[in-house]
Amino acid sequence: MTVIPPTDLLDSQVGDSRKESKLSRADKRAIAVKGRLSSPWASALAIVIALLWTIPTLGLLVTSFRPRSDIRRSGWWTAWQDPNFSFDNYTEVLFGSSTKLSTYFINSLVITLPAVVIPISLALLAAYAFAWIDFKGRNILFVAVFALQVVPIQVTMIPLLTQYNRSGVSGTFWVIWLSHSIFALPLAIYLLHNFMKQIPRELVEAARVDGAGHVKIFFRVLLPLLTPAIASFAIFQFLWVWNDLLVALVFGAPDTAPLTVRVAELAGTRGSQWHLLSAGAFVAMVVPLIVFLALQRYFVRGLLAGSVKG
Amino acid sequence: MDWLLHADTTGHKLALMVVAILLFVAVMSVLLFGVDRIKRAPTWLVVTGFLGPTLLFLAFGLVYPGLNTIRLSLFDAKSRNFVGADNYVTAFTDPQFQIVLRNTVLWVVLVPLCATAIGLVYAVLIDRARFESFAKTLIFLPMAISLVGASIIWKFVYEYKPNQGNIQQIGLANQLLVWLGFEPQQFLLHQPWNTLFLIVVMIWIQAGFAMTVISAAVKAIPDDIVEAARLDGLHGLGMFRYITVPSIRPALVVVLTTIAMATLKVFDVVRTMTGGNFKTSVVAYEFYTQSFRAENAGLGAALAVILFVLVIPIVVYNVRQLRLAEEVR
């Protein structure tokens, strides 16, 4: 869930935008080289950590391309001795009648897009109201919304499911979209409100003097300036919804199940069929990995704006 | 109506998705442009246009169900008879649940501490190194994949084959044991160690988050402070201990508390790796099974409330520490 960001985190960008200093690059290099824990031990430790963080994934990736019999017979680290790689496992897990992950891939996609678009749009409007419209009770309301971030989604699930069942819409995509949107709102509003507050007051005032109403100011003045903030939250929400298991399990039905649900099921029922499990896991991972690698900058920015949802 | 509710072909599903988005856009546009059209609209009307749908969503989806869960936790499994605090008594005294609570404590203590420590050490080690951004991406990558995916990755690492004849290990962890001359182990079967092996997965996922936030904080330490400390003769570990760590204390608090809260609510790892068997269950997983598998709404609701209550001290601590940090500045 979320925490209030210390302001210095907000200022510091990802890359190397260190505070202005009078030192030249060369000086900095010199400080860096001398000041670091740059013993061979330190480098070795860094490499060990990096290996521990990559080898498990690499192992499963290599495995996903090996034939079934090889996987059962020998470890993936021996694969280079007798290279035998193919996409067969992927074909089987995607289109084979027993797993059919392609169907679930579509479900994941269908669930994710509206569950990203809807909460962001709502949160933008709400954040605008909290930031730039003066109305009575604004502060109390904002604090209330802010405080809702603390509520674990588990707390809401039993009554929500009862409601959905009663209205006869449970198990459809609609309730999954609705639930994800609701759960995303408090954090989204808080983050976007922070970004919106950073926009200079004069800009909004000037537009107001020119006779623009709130709707016009929102679309013409603020929205274009907020694109990076929207991008960072969008990636966040995308990864969260795509990788979600709990909401889909509780509110979904077998024909609306996303990849995570299906792959977790495989892990339970076919725990030892590693040729299917490994390929299945990577089918579920490939989209978030691409999104993440392509838009890492925005993602990191969102993180540093003080939030992680869980 | 049925077309809108049940989609079974790919085309139908995609069409439904487009319909949902368009419907949403249409409703919002009518609302906003309606508000905009009215000349000199009173403020409350404008506010309703901007804020109304959100507040409706939150009231329906968070506030009302939240309060209702608290009520349900005082009722029996079918939510019919009032049972007072019985569900809470069960949750705290039943031997099975005591193990659940013990595991949850292990998770919430170990994951934040280890992930933050590793993130901190790694962030400092690679700061201003040559391949910094690449090295960061490596550690950060597990953040992008689902907990289910990460669990499968690690389940494969822990995979066990009996050590006999010419059967070869296919899990890396057991192969390492064999190479070192030990017997291979069933990592996920024997408590309490199996919980620790599950915790490793969560640390593996969260360290990247810790590293990113801490790295940004380390870079924000003013160069003149570092320079002054260096002139005073601080190097290596001394610099780390007396300059780096104290300077980024607020970031450390944020990271620790954020990871603690995320960990408290995680159930995917337990569900995927052991299914809660072999005494590895945690409160968040037990909530799921009691509520939606065992159909015991009362106990499920009580566990959800316990989760909620456990989050509060972490949040309070966090807010307090940040207040203190602001005052110092």
Interface residues (C-beta under 8 A of the other chain):
Chain A: M1 T2 V3 I4 P5 P6 D8 L9 D11 S12 Q13 V14 G15 D16 R18 K19 S21 L23 K28 R29 I31 A32 K34 G35 R36 L37 S38 S39 A42 S43 L45 A46 I49 A50 L52 W53 T54 I55 P56 T57 G59 L60 T63 I71 R72 R73 S74 G75 W76 W77 T78 T103 I106 N107 L109 V110 L113 P114 V117 I118 S121 L122 A123 L125 A126 Y128 A129 F130 I133 D134 F135 L141 V145 L148 V150 V151 P152 I153 Q154 V155 T156 M157 I158 P159 L160 L161 Q163 V169 T172 F173 W174 W177 L178 S179 S181 I182 F183 L185 P186 I189 G213 H214 V215 K216 F218 L239 W242 N243 D244 L245 L246 L249 V250 D255 T260 V263 A264 A267 G268 G271 W274 L277 S278 G280 A281 F282 A284 M285 P288 L289 V291 F292 L293 Q296 V300 L303 L304 G306 S307 V308 K309 G310
Chain B: L4 L5 H6 A7 D8 T10 K13 L14 L16 M17 A20 I21 F24 V25 M28 L32 F33 V35 D36 T43 W44 V46 V47 G49 F50 L51 P53 T54 L55 F57 L58 F60 G61 L62 V63 Y64 P65 G66 N68 T69 L72 I118 V121 Y122 V124 L125 I126 D127 R128 A129 S133 A135 T137 L138 I139 F140 L141 P142 M143 A144 I145 S146 L147 V148 G149 S151 I152 I153 W154 K155 F156 V157 E159 Q168 Q169 I170 G171 L172 Q175 W204 A207 G208 F209 T212 V213 A216 A217 K219 A220 P222 D223 D224 V226 E227 R230 H235 G236 L237 M239 F240 P250 A251 V254 T257 T258 I259 M261 A262 T263 L264 K265 V266 F267 D268 R271 T272 M273 G275 A284 F287 Y288 S291 F292 A297 G300 A301 L303 A304 V305 L307 F308 V311 I312 V315 N318 V319 L322 A325 E326
